[in-house]
Amino acid sequence: MRYKTHGVCSSEINFELEDDKIKKVEFVGGCSGNTQGVARLVEGMKTEEAIARLEGIRCGRRPTSCPDQLAKALKEAISSSGNQQ
């Protein structure tokens, strides 16, 4: 799945879900070390757990962050597939 980010340095997040788990995550742009770290930490995690951990994280004065954008992307993917959180 592809998610266009808003209000952060990365321009999009590409990810794969399988059986309600995050299989793969790739941020395009952004702070490379941080986004790679977030991606590796959430791979294999249940989507609901990742959302709970990442949602609401801010980057400086910005009202969002790359982890928060990932949470938004996961929520959108869940709602579009008809699954419940």
SULTAGI-V7337 format. One record per backbone hydrogen bond with DSSP energy under -0.5 kcal/mol. NH is the residue of the N-H (numbers start at 1). CO is the residue of the C=O. If there is no record, write none. Layout:
nh=NH co=CO
nh=NH co=CO
This chain:
nh=3 co=13
nh=5 co=3
nh=5 co=11
nh=11 co=28
nh=12 co=28
nh=13 co=3
nh=14 co=26
nh=15 co=1
nh=16 co=24
nh=18 co=21
nh=21 co=18
nh=22 co=45
nh=23 co=16
nh=23 co=21
nh=24 co=16
nh=26 co=14
nh=28 co=12
nh=29 co=27
nh=30 co=9
nh=32 co=30
nh=35 co=31
nh=36 co=32
nh=37 co=33
nh=38 co=34
nh=39 co=35
nh=40 co=36
nh=41 co=37
nh=42 co=38
nh=43 co=39
nh=44 co=22
nh=45 co=42
nh=47 co=20
nh=50 co=46
nh=51 co=47
nh=52 co=48
nh=53 co=49
nh=54 co=50
nh=55 co=51
nh=57 co=54
nh=59 co=62
nh=59 co=64
nh=60 co=58
nh=62 co=59
nh=69 co=65
nh=70 co=66
nh=71 co=67
nh=72 co=68
nh=73 co=69
nh=74 co=70
nh=75 co=71
nh=76 co=72
nh=77 co=73
nh=78 co=74
nh=79 co=75
nh=80 co=76
nh=81 co=77
nh=82 co=78
nh=82 co=79
nh=83 co=78
